[in-house]
Amino acid sequence: MNITKKDIDNLNAVLTVEIVKEDYAANVEKVLTDYRKKANIPGFRKGQIPMGMVKKQFGKAVLVEEVNKLLQDKLHTYLNEEKLDILGNPLPKNENQINWEAEAFSFEFDLGLTPAFEVDIQKKATTHYKVVADKEMLDNQVKTIRKQYGKLISKQVVAKGDEITGTFTSEEKGINKKTTFSLEDIKGKKQLDTLIGSKVGAVVTLKTKGFFADVHDNQKYLGVSHDDAHGLDIEVTLAIEEINTREMATLNQELFDKLFGEGIVTSEKELKEKIKEDAERQFMQQSDQKLLNDVVETLIENTKFDLPADFLKRWIQSTGERKMTKEEAVAEYERSEKGLRYQLIEGKLREKNESLQITFDELNAYAHDMIKAQMMQYGHTNPTNEEVQGIVARIMSNEEEVRRLSEQLNTQKLMQFFKENAKLKTKEVSYDQFIKEAYA
């Protein structure tokens, strides 16, 4: 057997595998001998079938199977030994031209080669948002807490800031929704003027255009679909059933203890510090995810290399459960090209940076910490190491769970790597500014 590689260009090559009779003859003879022992052919005793008849009936099929097994084995060995970095799998080039009546065979395969490139994570700066809980947010959070833990006082006439419980109806949109909303959710001045002064038992007509400050409240309070919530412009009637005002809770030790546990917070200042700490911890998760996405986009945009596009389109067309048309394969390649580019970039980073490698011990420790945190979250505040490790052992024996945990740990490692090594510019913003800038 002889295998040779001919480079077409930097991204494409043809592999030729020459197989002669001496490579496969012994295996074919062995399989046919086994067939002779086991085959049932009318007119012959089992094991006494003439070999000539066995070869005539099964010879070609056995030959094809054994040659293909030999071909795949040697092809795999060659790619590993030569350390060829390829994309996809070798594509047969001349399989329809093989003469199986011959004794020697020449198989050709197209290869798509991985491009050579370098990754420079310092080439272009990426914004890393530091989201802070500003005074306005903290004041609003304190106000929300005081309202949430305050008392509801029943009223007969609607006034500014009250809560209304009633039923919205509209024959046009099939609306019949009982709900409770606050006048603070209302944006429309005319609608607000209509409601203020209304009494329990009144039925008022309101226009939905510009009614709520957030159009998604049309979905929440009127019960329409998400699509209908946007641009909803109809009249609805509201039958007012209850009117309530909220008496704000007093900021005292009883409330602080109810919120955070006994003695942890003892003043409004400490309350705001606690809210700020908790909020900014959550903001950091959002900011980090945004940073990860942006660094990935920056790397894809600024790491230039060519791909063996024609090969990959043919490879996509020939793989999968359903054979694609040429047009479908082209469309799929265009959809997946960006992801493939990032896979290659991440692979290069992992190859050059040992800190991005995941060891079994790291994965086991990550699973251990995750399980322990989950157990504590559900009230098991002091699990033993044996309890945790027993659950971890079951998880680590599940291939799907191991893959999921590996992806999570990989993301965590990448995030830390980018924070420490990428070119970043930190920008301090409020949460509202972050949402406006990051997701505009």
The 8 nearest C-alpha neighbors of each residue, nearest first, counted from 0:
[[1, 18, 17, 19, 22, 2, 16, 21],
 [0, 2, 17, 16, 3, 18, 15, 19],
 [3, 1, 16, 15, 17, 0, 4, 14],
 [4, 2, 15, 14, 1, 5, 16, 13],
 [5, 3, 14, 13, 15, 6, 12, 2],
 [4, 6, 13, 12, 7, 14, 3, 15],
 [5, 7, 12, 8, 11, 13, 4, 9],
 [6, 8, 12, 11, 5, 9, 13, 10],
 [7, 9, 11, 10, 6, 12, 5, 112],
 [8, 10, 11, 7, 6, 114, 112, 12],
 [11, 9, 112, 307, 8, 111, 114, 113],
 [12, 10, 111, 7, 8, 112, 110, 9],
 [11, 13, 6, 7, 110, 5, 109, 14],
 [14, 12, 109, 5, 108, 4, 110, 6],
 [13, 15, 4, 108, 107, 3, 5, 109],
 [16, 14, 107, 3, 2, 106, 4, 108],
 [15, 17, 2, 106, 105, 1, 107, 18],
 [18, 16, 105, 1, 0, 104, 2, 15],
 [19, 17, 0, 104, 103, 22, 105, 16],
 [18, 20, 103, 21, 22, 102, 0, 104],
 [21, 19, 22, 102, 24, 23, 103, 18],
 [20, 22, 19, 24, 23, 25, 18, 0],
 [23, 21, 20, 19, 24, 18, 0, 25],
 [22, 24, 26, 20, 21, 25, 27, 66],
 [25, 23, 27, 26, 20, 21, 28, 22],
 [26, 24, 28, 27, 23, 29, 21, 22],
 [27, 25, 29, 28, 24, 23, 30, 65],
 [26, 28, 24, 30, 29, 25, 62, 31],
 [29, 27, 25, 31, 26, 30, 32, 24],
 [28, 30, 26, 32, 27, 31, 25, 33],
 [31, 29, 33, 27, 32, 28, 34, 26],
 [30, 32, 34, 28, 33, 29, 35, 27],
 [33, 31, 35, 29, 34, 30, 28, 36],
 [32, 34, 30, 36, 31, 35, 37, 29],
 [35, 33, 31, 37, 32, 36, 38, 30],
 [34, 36, 32, 33, 38, 37, 46, 48],
 [37, 35, 46, 33, 34, 38, 32, 45],
 [36, 38, 34, 35, 33, 46, 45, 39],
 [37, 39, 34, 35, 36, 40, 45, 46],
 [40, 38, 45, 41, 37, 43, 44, 46],
 [39, 41, 43, 38, 42, 48, 45, 44],
 [42, 40, 43, 39, 44, 45, 48, 38],
 [43, 41, 40, 44, 48, 39, 45, 47],
 [44, 42, 41, 48, 40, 47, 45, 39],
 [43, 45, 47, 46, 48, 42, 39, 40],
 [46, 44, 47, 39, 43, 36, 37, 38],
 [45, 47, 36, 35, 48, 44, 37, 38],
 [46, 48, 44, 45, 49, 43, 35, 36],
 [49, 47, 46, 43, 35, 50, 44, 45],
 [48, 50, 51, 52, 47, 53, 35, 46],
 [51, 49, 53, 52, 54, 48, 35, 32],
 [52, 50, 54, 49, 53, 55, 48, 56],
 [51, 53, 55, 50, 49, 54, 56, 48],
 [54, 52, 50, 56, 51, 55, 57, 35],
 [55, 53, 58, 51, 57, 52, 56, 50],
 [54, 56, 52, 53, 58, 57, 51, 59],
 [55, 57, 53, 54, 58, 52, 59, 60],
 [58, 56, 54, 60, 53, 59, 55, 61],
 [57, 59, 54, 61, 60, 55, 62, 56],
 [60, 58, 62, 61, 57, 63, 99, 54],
 [61, 59, 63, 62, 57, 58, 64, 56],
 [62, 60, 64, 58, 59, 63, 65, 57],
 [61, 63, 59, 65, 60, 64, 27, 66],
 [64, 62, 60, 66, 61, 65, 67, 59],
 [63, 65, 61, 67, 62, 66, 68, 60],
 [66, 64, 68, 62, 67, 63, 61, 69],
 [67, 65, 69, 63, 68, 64, 70, 62],
 [66, 68, 70, 64, 69, 65, 63, 71],
 [69, 67, 65, 71, 70, 66, 64, 72],
 [68, 70, 66, 72, 67, 71, 73, 65],
 [69, 71, 67, 73, 68, 72, 74, 66],
 [72, 70, 74, 68, 73, 69, 75, 67],
 [73, 71, 69, 75, 74, 70, 68, 76],
 [72, 74, 76, 70, 75, 71, 77, 69],
 [73, 75, 71, 77, 76, 72, 70, 78],
 [74, 76, 72, 78, 73, 77, 71, 79],
 [77, 75, 73, 79, 74, 78, 80, 72],
 [76, 78, 80, 74, 79, 75, 81, 73],
 [79, 77, 75, 81, 83, 76, 80, 82],
 [80, 78, 82, 76, 77, 81, 75, 83],
 [79, 81, 77, 82, 78, 76, 83, 75],
 [80, 82, 78, 83, 79, 77, 76, 84],
 [83, 81, 79, 80, 78, 84, 77, 85],
 [82, 84, 78, 81, 85, 79, 112, 80],
 [85, 83, 113, 112, 82, 86, 78, 114],
 [84, 86, 112, 113, 111, 83, 87, 110],
 [87, 85, 111, 112, 113, 88, 84, 311],
 [86, 88, 85, 314, 89, 111, 311, 110],
 [87, 89, 90, 86, 110, 85, 314, 111],
 [90, 88, 110, 108, 109, 91, 87, 111],
 [89, 91, 109, 108, 92, 88, 110, 314],
 [92, 90, 108, 94, 93, 107, 109, 89],
 [93, 91, 108, 107, 94, 109, 90, 106],
 [92, 94, 96, 95, 107, 91, 106, 97],
 [95, 93, 96, 97, 91, 92, 106, 107],
 [96, 94, 93, 97, 92, 98, 91, 106],
 [97, 95, 93, 94, 98, 92, 106, 99],
 [98, 96, 94, 95, 99, 93, 104, 105],
 [99, 97, 100, 101, 96, 104, 95, 102],
 [98, 100, 101, 97, 63, 59, 102, 104],
 [99, 101, 98, 102, 59, 97, 103, 104],
 [102, 100, 99, 103, 98, 104, 97, 20],
 [101, 103, 20, 19, 100, 104, 99, 18],
 [104, 102, 19, 18, 101, 20, 105, 17],
 [105, 103, 18, 17, 19, 106, 102, 97],
 [104, 106, 17, 16, 18, 107, 15, 103],
 [107, 105, 16, 15, 104, 17, 93, 108],
 [106, 108, 15, 92, 14, 93, 91, 16],
 [109, 107, 91, 14, 92, 90, 13, 89],
 [108, 110, 13, 90, 89, 12, 92, 14],
 [111, 109, 12, 89, 11, 13, 112, 108],
 [112, 110, 11, 86, 85, 307, 10, 310],
 [113, 111, 85, 10, 11, 86, 110, 84],
 [112, 114, 85, 84, 86, 10, 115, 111],
 [115, 113, 112, 10, 116, 306, 305, 304],
 [114, 116, 113, 117, 304, 9, 305, 10],
 [117, 115, 114, 304, 118, 303, 302, 347],
 [116, 118, 119, 115, 302, 347, 344, 303],
 [119, 117, 120, 302, 344, 116, 348, 347],
 [118, 120, 121, 122, 117, 302, 298, 301],
 [121, 119, 421, 122, 118, 422, 298, 420],
 [120, 122, 422, 119, 421, 123, 124, 420],
 [123, 121, 119, 120, 124, 422, 301, 421],
 [122, 124, 121, 422, 125, 120, 297, 301],
 [125, 123, 422, 423, 424, 126, 122, 121],
 [124, 126, 423, 424, 294, 422, 127, 123],
 [127, 125, 424, 423, 425, 128, 124, 426],
 [128, 126, 425, 290, 424, 426, 423, 125],
 [127, 129, 426, 425, 286, 427, 130, 126],
 [128, 130, 427, 426, 428, 131, 127, 425],
 [129, 131, 428, 429, 430, 427, 128, 282],
 [132, 130, 429, 133, 279, 428, 129, 430],
 [131, 133, 275, 136, 429, 279, 137, 278],
 [134, 132, 136, 135, 131, 429, 137, 430],
 [135, 133, 137, 136, 138, 132, 139, 271],
 [136, 134, 138, 137, 133, 139, 132, 140],
 [135, 137, 139, 133, 134, 138, 132, 140],
 [138, 136, 140, 134, 139, 135, 271, 141],
 [137, 139, 141, 135, 140, 136, 134, 142],
 [140, 138, 142, 136, 137, 141, 143, 135],
 [139, 141, 143, 137, 142, 138, 136, 144],
 [142, 140, 144, 138, 143, 139, 145, 137],
 [141, 143, 139, 145, 140, 144, 138, 146],
 [144, 142, 140, 146, 141, 145, 147, 139],
 [145, 143, 147, 141, 146, 142, 148, 140],
 [144, 146, 248, 247, 142, 148, 143, 147],
 [147, 145, 149, 247, 143, 144, 148, 142],
 [146, 148, 144, 145, 149, 143, 248, 247],
 [149, 147, 145, 146, 248, 144, 150, 247],
 [150, 148, 248, 247, 146, 246, 147, 145],
 [151, 149, 246, 245, 152, 247, 148, 248],
 [150, 152, 245, 244, 243, 246, 153, 149],
 [153, 151, 244, 243, 245, 150, 154, 246],
 [152, 154, 243, 242, 151, 244, 155, 241],
 [155, 153, 242, 243, 156, 152, 244, 157],
 [154, 156, 198, 199, 242, 157, 153, 241],
 [155, 157, 198, 196, 197, 154, 158, 199],
 [158, 156, 195, 196, 197, 198, 242, 161],
 [159, 157, 195, 161, 196, 160, 156, 194],
 [158, 160, 161, 182, 195, 157, 183, 191],
 [161, 159, 182, 183, 158, 181, 162, 244],
 [162, 160, 244, 159, 243, 158, 182, 181],
 [161, 163, 181, 243, 180, 242, 244, 182],
 [164, 162, 242, 179, 180, 241, 181, 165],
 [165, 163, 179, 241, 240, 178, 239, 242],
 [164, 166, 239, 240, 238, 177, 178, 237],
 [165, 167, 177, 238, 176, 237, 178, 168],
 [168, 166, 237, 176, 236, 175, 177, 235],
 [169, 167, 175, 174, 236, 235, 166, 176],
 [170, 168, 174, 235, 171, 173, 172, 236],
 [169, 171, 173, 172, 174, 168, 175, 235],
 [172, 170, 169, 173, 174, 233, 234, 235],
 [173, 171, 174, 170, 169, 223, 233, 168],
 [172, 174, 170, 169, 171, 175, 168, 223],
 [175, 173, 168, 169, 172, 176, 170, 167],
 [176, 174, 168, 167, 173, 166, 169, 177],
 [175, 177, 167, 166, 221, 174, 222, 178],
 [178, 176, 166, 165, 167, 175, 179, 164],
 [177, 179, 164, 165, 220, 176, 166, 180],
 [180, 178, 164, 163, 165, 162, 181, 177],
 [179, 181, 162, 163, 178, 164, 182, 184],
 [182, 180, 162, 183, 184, 161, 163, 160],
 [181, 183, 160, 184, 185, 161, 162, 159],
 [182, 184, 181, 185, 160, 186, 161, 159],
 [185, 183, 182, 181, 211, 212, 186, 180],
 [186, 184, 211, 182, 183, 212, 210, 187],
 [185, 187, 212, 211, 210, 188, 209, 184],
 [186, 188, 210, 190, 209, 189, 185, 191],
 [189, 187, 191, 190, 192, 186, 185, 210],
 [190, 188, 192, 191, 187, 193, 205, 210],
 [189, 191, 193, 187, 192, 188, 205, 194],
 [192, 190, 188, 194, 193, 189, 195, 187],
 [191, 193, 189, 195, 190, 194, 188, 196],
 [194, 192, 190, 191, 195, 189, 197, 203],
 [193, 195, 191, 197, 192, 196, 190, 157],
 [196, 194, 157, 158, 192, 197, 193, 191],
 [195, 197, 157, 156, 194, 158, 198, 193],
 [198, 196, 194, 157, 195, 156, 201, 199],
 [199, 197, 156, 155, 201, 200, 157, 196],
 [198, 200, 239, 155, 240, 201, 241, 156],
 [201, 199, 239, 240, 198, 238, 202, 241],
 [200, 202, 198, 239, 199, 238, 203, 197],
 [203, 201, 238, 237, 239, 236, 200, 204],
 [204, 202, 237, 236, 201, 205, 238, 193],
 [205, 203, 236, 235, 237, 234, 202, 206],
 [204, 206, 235, 234, 190, 236, 207, 203],
 [205, 207, 234, 208, 233, 235, 210, 232],
 [206, 208, 210, 232, 233, 209, 234, 231],
 [209, 207, 232, 210, 206, 231, 233, 230],
 [208, 210, 187, 211, 207, 186, 212, 206],
 [211, 209, 187, 207, 208, 186, 185, 190],
 [212, 210, 185, 186, 213, 184, 209, 214],
 [211, 213, 186, 185, 184, 214, 210, 209],
 [214, 212, 211, 215, 216, 184, 217, 186],
 [213, 215, 216, 217, 229, 211, 228, 212],
 [216, 214, 217, 218, 213, 228, 219, 225],
 [215, 217, 219, 218, 214, 213, 220, 211],
 [218, 216, 228, 221, 215, 220, 219, 214],
 [217, 219, 223, 222, 216, 215, 228, 221],
 [218, 220, 216, 217, 222, 221, 215, 223],
 [219, 221, 217, 216, 222, 218, 178, 176],
 [222, 220, 217, 218, 223, 176, 219, 167],
 [221, 223, 218, 220, 219, 176, 224, 174],
 [224, 222, 218, 221, 227, 228, 217, 225],
 [225, 223, 227, 226, 218, 228, 222, 217],
 [224, 226, 228, 227, 218, 223, 229, 215],
 [225, 227, 224, 228, 229, 223, 230, 218],
 [226, 228, 224, 229, 225, 231, 223, 230],
 [229, 227, 225, 217, 218, 226, 231, 215],
 [228, 230, 227, 231, 226, 214, 225, 215],
 [229, 231, 232, 228, 227, 208, 214, 226],
 [230, 232, 228, 229, 227, 208, 207, 233],
 [233, 231, 208, 207, 230, 206, 234, 209],
 [234, 232, 207, 206, 231, 235, 208, 171],
 [233, 235, 206, 205, 207, 204, 236, 232],
 [236, 234, 169, 205, 168, 204, 167, 206],
 [235, 237, 204, 168, 203, 167, 205, 202],
 [236, 238, 167, 203, 202, 166, 239, 165],
 [237, 239, 202, 166, 165, 201, 240, 200],
 [240, 238, 165, 200, 199, 201, 241, 237],
 [239, 241, 165, 199, 164, 200, 238, 242],
 [242, 240, 164, 163, 199, 239, 243, 165],
 [243, 241, 163, 154, 162, 153, 155, 157],
 [244, 242, 153, 162, 152, 154, 161, 151],
 [243, 245, 161, 152, 151, 162, 153, 246],
 [246, 244, 151, 150, 247, 152, 149, 146],
 [245, 247, 150, 149, 151, 248, 244, 152],
 [246, 248, 149, 145, 146, 245, 249, 150],
 [249, 247, 149, 145, 148, 250, 146, 246],
 [250, 248, 251, 247, 145, 254, 149, 148],
 [249, 251, 254, 248, 267, 252, 255, 145],
 [252, 250, 253, 254, 249, 255, 266, 265],
 [251, 253, 255, 254, 256, 265, 250, 266],
 [252, 254, 256, 251, 255, 257, 250, 261],
 [253, 255, 257, 252, 256, 251, 258, 250],
 [256, 254, 252, 258, 257, 253, 264, 259],
 [255, 257, 260, 261, 253, 259, 258, 254],
 [258, 256, 254, 255, 259, 260, 253, 261],
 [259, 257, 255, 256, 260, 254, 253, 264],
 [260, 258, 256, 257, 255, 263, 261, 264],
 [261, 259, 256, 257, 263, 258, 262, 255],
 [260, 262, 256, 263, 259, 257, 255, 264],
 [261, 263, 264, 265, 256, 260, 255, 252],
 [262, 264, 261, 260, 259, 265, 256, 255],
 [265, 263, 262, 269, 255, 270, 266, 259],
 [264, 266, 252, 262, 269, 263, 255, 267],
 [267, 265, 269, 268, 264, 270, 251, 252],
 [266, 268, 270, 269, 271, 250, 265, 264],
 [269, 267, 271, 266, 270, 272, 265, 273],
 [268, 270, 272, 266, 271, 267, 264, 273],
 [271, 269, 267, 273, 268, 272, 264, 266],
 [270, 272, 274, 268, 273, 269, 275, 137],
 [271, 273, 269, 275, 270, 274, 276, 268],
 [274, 272, 276, 270, 271, 275, 269, 277],
 [273, 275, 271, 277, 276, 272, 278, 270],
 [274, 276, 272, 278, 273, 277, 132, 271],
 [275, 277, 273, 279, 274, 278, 272, 280],
 [278, 276, 280, 274, 275, 279, 273, 281],
 [279, 277, 275, 281, 280, 276, 274, 282],
 [278, 280, 282, 281, 276, 277, 275, 131],
 [279, 281, 283, 277, 278, 282, 276, 284],
 [282, 280, 278, 279, 283, 284, 277, 285],
 [281, 283, 279, 285, 284, 280, 130, 286],
 [284, 282, 286, 280, 281, 285, 287, 279],
 [283, 285, 287, 281, 282, 286, 288, 280],
 [286, 284, 282, 288, 283, 287, 289, 281],
 [285, 287, 283, 289, 284, 288, 128, 282],
 [288, 286, 290, 284, 289, 285, 283, 291],
 [289, 287, 291, 285, 290, 286, 284, 292],
 [288, 290, 286, 292, 287, 291, 293, 285],
 [289, 291, 287, 293, 288, 292, 127, 294],
 [290, 292, 288, 294, 289, 293, 414, 287],
 [293, 291, 289, 295, 290, 294, 288, 296],
 [292, 294, 296, 290, 295, 291, 297, 289],
 [295, 293, 297, 291, 296, 292, 290, 298],
 [294, 296, 298, 292, 293, 297, 291, 299],
 [297, 295, 293, 299, 294, 298, 300, 292],
 [298, 296, 294, 300, 295, 299, 301, 293],
 [297, 299, 295, 301, 300, 296, 302, 294],
 [300, 298, 296, 297, 302, 301, 341, 295],
 [299, 301, 297, 298, 302, 296, 303, 295],
 [300, 302, 298, 299, 303, 297, 122, 123],
 [303, 301, 299, 298, 300, 118, 304, 119],
 [302, 304, 301, 305, 300, 116, 299, 117],
 [305, 303, 116, 302, 114, 306, 115, 340],
 [304, 306, 114, 307, 303, 10, 308, 115],
 [305, 307, 308, 114, 304, 10, 113, 112],
 [308, 306, 10, 310, 309, 111, 311, 11],
 [307, 309, 311, 306, 310, 312, 332, 305],
 [310, 308, 312, 311, 307, 313, 314, 306],
 [309, 311, 313, 308, 312, 307, 111, 314],
 [312, 310, 314, 308, 313, 309, 315, 307],
 [311, 313, 315, 309, 314, 310, 328, 329],
 [314, 312, 316, 310, 311, 315, 317, 309],
 [313, 315, 311, 317, 316, 312, 310, 318],
 [316, 314, 312, 318, 313, 317, 328, 311],
 [315, 317, 323, 313, 328, 314, 318, 322],
 [316, 318, 314, 315, 322, 313, 319, 323],
 [319, 317, 315, 316, 314, 322, 320, 321],
 [320, 318, 321, 322, 317, 315, 316, 323],
 [319, 321, 322, 318, 323, 317, 316, 315],
 [322, 320, 319, 323, 318, 317, 316, 324],
 [321, 323, 317, 316, 319, 320, 318, 324],
 [324, 322, 316, 327, 328, 321, 325, 317],
 [323, 325, 327, 326, 328, 316, 322, 329],
 [324, 326, 328, 327, 329, 323, 316, 313],
 [325, 327, 329, 324, 328, 330, 323, 331],
 [328, 326, 330, 324, 329, 325, 323, 331],
 [327, 329, 316, 331, 325, 330, 326, 312],
 [330, 328, 332, 326, 331, 327, 312, 325],
 [329, 331, 327, 333, 328, 332, 326, 334],
 [332, 330, 328, 334, 333, 329, 327, 335],
 [333, 331, 329, 335, 334, 330, 336, 312],
 [332, 334, 330, 336, 331, 335, 329, 337],
 [335, 333, 331, 332, 336, 330, 337, 338],
 [334, 336, 332, 338, 333, 337, 331, 339],
 [337, 335, 339, 333, 338, 332, 334, 340],
 [336, 338, 340, 339, 335, 341, 334, 299],
 [339, 337, 341, 335, 340, 336, 342, 334],
 [340, 338, 342, 336, 341, 337, 335, 343],
 [341, 339, 337, 343, 338, 342, 336, 344],
 [340, 342, 344, 338, 343, 339, 345, 299],
 [343, 341, 339, 345, 340, 344, 346, 338],
 [342, 344, 346, 340, 341, 345, 347, 339],
 [345, 343, 341, 347, 346, 342, 340, 348],
 [346, 344, 348, 342, 347, 343, 341, 349],
 [345, 347, 343, 349, 344, 348, 342, 350],
 [346, 348, 350, 344, 345, 349, 343, 351],
 [349, 347, 345, 351, 350, 346, 352, 344],
 [348, 350, 346, 352, 355, 347, 351, 345],
 [349, 351, 347, 348, 352, 346, 353, 356],
 [350, 352, 348, 349, 347, 353, 346, 355],
 [353, 351, 349, 354, 350, 355, 348, 356],
 [352, 354, 355, 356, 351, 349, 350, 357],
 [355, 353, 352, 356, 412, 349, 416, 357],
 [356, 354, 349, 353, 352, 412, 357, 413],
 [355, 357, 353, 354, 349, 358, 352, 350],
 [358, 356, 355, 361, 359, 362, 409, 405],
 [359, 357, 361, 360, 362, 356, 363, 355],
 [358, 360, 362, 361, 363, 357, 364, 405],
 [361, 359, 363, 358, 362, 364, 357, 365],
 [362, 360, 364, 358, 363, 359, 365, 357],
 [361, 363, 365, 359, 360, 364, 366, 358],
 [362, 364, 360, 366, 365, 361, 359, 367],
 [365, 363, 367, 361, 366, 362, 360, 368],
 [364, 366, 362, 368, 367, 363, 361, 369],
 [365, 367, 369, 363, 364, 368, 370, 362],
 [366, 368, 364, 370, 365, 369, 391, 363],
 [369, 367, 371, 365, 366, 370, 372, 364],
 [368, 370, 366, 372, 371, 367, 365, 373],
 [371, 369, 373, 367, 372, 368, 366, 374],
 [370, 372, 368, 374, 373, 369, 367, 387],
 [373, 371, 375, 369, 370, 374, 376, 368],
 [374, 372, 376, 370, 375, 371, 369, 377],
 [373, 375, 379, 371, 377, 376, 372, 370],
 [376, 374, 380, 379, 372, 378, 377, 373],
 [375, 377, 373, 374, 378, 372, 379, 380],
 [378, 376, 374, 375, 379, 373, 380, 372],
 [377, 379, 375, 380, 376, 374, 381, 373],
 [380, 378, 375, 374, 381, 377, 382, 376],
 [381, 379, 375, 378, 382, 374, 376, 377],
 [380, 382, 379, 383, 375, 374, 371, 378],
 [383, 381, 379, 380, 386, 384, 387, 371],
 [384, 382, 386, 385, 387, 381, 388, 371],
 [383, 385, 387, 386, 388, 382, 389, 371],
 [386, 384, 388, 383, 387, 389, 382, 390],
 [387, 385, 389, 383, 384, 388, 382, 390],
 [386, 388, 384, 390, 389, 385, 371, 391],
 [387, 389, 391, 385, 390, 386, 384, 392],
 [390, 388, 392, 386, 387, 391, 385, 393],
 [389, 391, 393, 387, 388, 392, 394, 386],
 [392, 390, 388, 394, 393, 389, 395, 367],
 [391, 393, 395, 389, 390, 394, 388, 396],
 [394, 392, 390, 396, 391, 395, 389, 397],
 [393, 395, 391, 397, 396, 392, 400, 390],
 [396, 394, 392, 397, 393, 401, 391, 400],
 [395, 397, 393, 394, 398, 392, 401, 400],
 [398, 396, 400, 394, 395, 399, 401, 393],
 [397, 399, 401, 400, 402, 396, 395, 394],
 [398, 400, 402, 401, 397, 403, 404, 394],
 [401, 399, 403, 397, 402, 398, 394, 404],
 [400, 402, 398, 404, 403, 399, 395, 405],
 [401, 403, 405, 399, 400, 404, 398, 406],
 [404, 402, 400, 406, 405, 401, 399, 407],
 [405, 403, 407, 401, 406, 402, 400, 408],
 [406, 404, 402, 408, 407, 403, 409, 401],
 [405, 407, 409, 403, 404, 408, 410, 402],
 [408, 406, 404, 410, 409, 405, 411, 403],
 [409, 407, 411, 405, 410, 406, 412, 404],
 [408, 410, 406, 412, 411, 407, 405, 413],
 [409, 411, 413, 407, 408, 412, 414, 406],
 [412, 410, 408, 414, 409, 413, 407, 415],
 [413, 411, 409, 415, 414, 410, 416, 355],
 [414, 412, 416, 410, 415, 411, 417, 409],
 [415, 413, 411, 417, 412, 416, 410, 291],
 [414, 416, 418, 412, 413, 417, 419, 411],
 [415, 417, 413, 419, 414, 418, 420, 412],
 [416, 418, 421, 420, 414, 419, 415, 413],
 [419, 417, 415, 416, 420, 421, 414, 423],
 [418, 420, 416, 417, 415, 421, 414, 422],
 [421, 419, 417, 418, 416, 422, 120, 121],
 [422, 420, 417, 120, 121, 423, 418, 419],
 [421, 423, 124, 121, 125, 123, 120, 420],
 [424, 422, 125, 124, 126, 421, 127, 425],
 [423, 425, 126, 127, 125, 124, 426, 422],
 [426, 424, 127, 128, 126, 423, 427, 129],
 [425, 427, 128, 129, 127, 428, 424, 126],
 [426, 428, 129, 128, 130, 425, 131, 429],
 [429, 427, 130, 432, 433, 131, 129, 426],
 [428, 430, 432, 131, 431, 130, 133, 433],
 [429, 431, 433, 432, 130, 434, 428, 131],
 [430, 432, 434, 433, 429, 435, 428, 436],
 [433, 431, 435, 429, 430, 434, 428, 436],
 [434, 432, 430, 436, 431, 435, 437, 428],
 [433, 435, 431, 437, 432, 438, 436, 430],
 [434, 436, 432, 439, 433, 437, 438, 431],
 [437, 435, 433, 439, 434, 438, 432, 431],
 [436, 438, 434, 433, 435, 439, 289, 432],
 [439, 437, 434, 436, 435, 433, 289, 432],
 [438, 435, 436, 437, 434, 433, 432, 431]]
